[in-house]
Amino acid sequence: MDGAIENDLVHAITLFNKQGFFQCHEILEDIWFEVRGETRNFYQGILHISVGFLHLKDKNNLKGAVLQIRKVIFKLNDFIRLDLLIDIESLIEDSEMILSPVENNMGIPKEFSKIRRLNK
């Protein structure tokens, strides 16, 4: 991973974990536009989770949130075994846990997942 991209990703993770989902989305979108190759879907997957949580937290758009979070689960499954700075498996599991009550009309979660960094 390129050093500048890694720095931007760390910044995006920090914003995400502070529920700055829109700002996180902006940074991830810039990375996504820049990156080519198979890891492009990795960044797009994280982008989808920030948009999904933005729909839940700020827009009360349950349908939009469900669509975005489903994309996360689909796109990030291919990256579980790769060392890409974050714990993808836990992000997918957390996304599924948030998705279930939303899909079952049990309301918007009070707490949102955090992106965990892998220990290097």
GILINHU-V816353 format. One record per residue. N is the residue number from 0. RES is the residue in one letter. OMEGA is omega in whole degrees, -180 to 180 (NA if undefined). Layout:
# GILINHU-V816353
<<N/RES/OMEGA> <N/RES/OMEGA>>
This chain:
# GILINHU-V816353
<<0/M/178> <1/D/-177> <2/G/179> <3/A/178> <4/I/178> <5/E/178> <6/N/178> <7/D/179> <8/L/178> <9/V/178> <10/H/179> <11/A/178> <12/I/179> <13/T/178> <14/L/179> <15/F/-177> <16/N/174> <17/K/-179> <18/Q/172> <19/G/-170> <20/F/180> <21/F/180> <22/Q/176> <23/C/179> <24/H/-179> <25/E/180> <26/I/-179> <27/L/178> <28/E/177> <29/D/178> <30/I/-177> <31/W/178> <32/F/-175> <33/E/-172> <34/V/174> <35/R/178> <36/G/-173> <37/E/-179> <38/T/178> <39/R/179> <40/N/176> <41/F/-180> <42/Y/179> <43/Q/177> <44/G/178> <45/I/175> <46/L/180> <47/H/-179> <48/I/178> <49/S/177> <50/V/178> <51/G/-180> <52/F/175> <53/L/178> <54/H/180> <55/L/-170> <56/K/-171> <57/D/-173> <58/K/-178> <59/N/-178> <60/N/-175> <61/L/-179> <62/K/178> <63/G/179> <64/A/-180> <65/V/180> <66/L/-179> <67/Q/-178> <68/I/176> <69/R/178> <70/K/179> <71/V/-177> <72/I/-180> <73/F/-174> <74/K/-173> <75/L/179> <76/N/-179> <77/D/-173> <78/F/-176> <79/I/-174> <80/R/-178> <81/L/179> <82/D/-177> <83/L/172> <84/L/-179> <85/I/178> <86/D/-175> <87/I/-179> <88/E/180> <89/S/177> <90/L/177> <91/I/180> <92/E/179> <93/D/179> <94/S/178> <95/E/179> <96/M/178> <97/I/-177> <98/L/-174> <99/S/-180> <100/P/179> <101/V/180> <102/E/-178> <103/N/177> <104/N/179> <105/M/176> <106/G/-179> <107/I/-180> <108/P/177> <109/K/179> <110/E/-180> <111/F/178> <112/S/171> <113/K/176> <114/I/179> <115/R/176> <116/R/174> <117/L/175> <118/N/180> <119/K/NA>>
